[in-house]
């Protein structure tokens, strides 16, 4: 995703929105929302907010997900222990996945009366099978299976919960859309909402004042095993991301991108490329593209000696240029260029061998005294450290606008690199960076 272009677009949208805001009084806005909610429940009429992200028919605390005791224990344990970032990839627990990626399933006969909802279920199943190695089989005698029911609202358990009588996925009134069924199937396959990732505060802000009372739990963070383990970039376009207005009591945002309140969150009607990649990674699907994995700046899989720079400021050595690193006994948690901050400084990461790079994330320096970040940078790649090629079509990338927000830039064309070089072009106060690089083996 190219945020630079998007930002310009947002300025235009902002002016239009501002005019609209001046014209519309708060009262008429609320009335409009009520009308939209009523229309949501007409079968076949796509709602303005996904039905799974609305309060109707859903569990107050968890929204459209239900957690089995095992999964609940897993996620709350993660919270209690406050695991350090670099250990977060450690937990793997295959029992919450469907073995061999096979999901036996049944569709309740009540859907005979709701053919469009049944069609949406079939379409979603077909889509998951098209983009991954997951396979659905009509249930014969399997003990554990998915059962599509017409319950109250749209909801699902997270992962396989091994209950008798079929693990329900509710496709209730107003839920009969392929994207809603896909969303609920993704839960059943083991995915939480993207905005529950432990690192979401670097990307989005929760607006607590706007959340409907009792629904605060939907904005919880988890340090759960499965999403963390996949180490994909934070994906605001994910089908699994809550939209900006989810569980809002007043029509205002409950969740906002740190880059600005007008950045669209969720609201996708298809699985994003990163959703697909994560699914294929979780189920070890071979032969399906899955190229959005962190190479290990954050997890320390990339070693200190693989990170170099043109110069550095004392106590801000290159090896600290790791996304989400904070000040500790081992350093001040960022790379900063030497004293004379000027053009031509660079940070360089050796990926160890040739890799295919699909995206990068950057952050500034977290500091209690002098905040500093890189606002724009260029990225280049090399196979031998001597010949460098511009990456990202040679474009200057929008990097950061404060010290802590992380900004993800997806490469318009993936590129092959052993070495990736970041060249700050504009910055605030000083040249400082924390980065992560995403991709796969070349
Ligand atoms: Zn959900």
Boltz pocket constraint, residues with backbone or C-beta under 6 A from the ligand:
constraints:
  - pocket:
      binder: B
      contacts: [[A, 52], [A, 64], [A, 65], [A, 183], [A, 187], [A, 193], [A, 240]]
      max_distance: 6.0
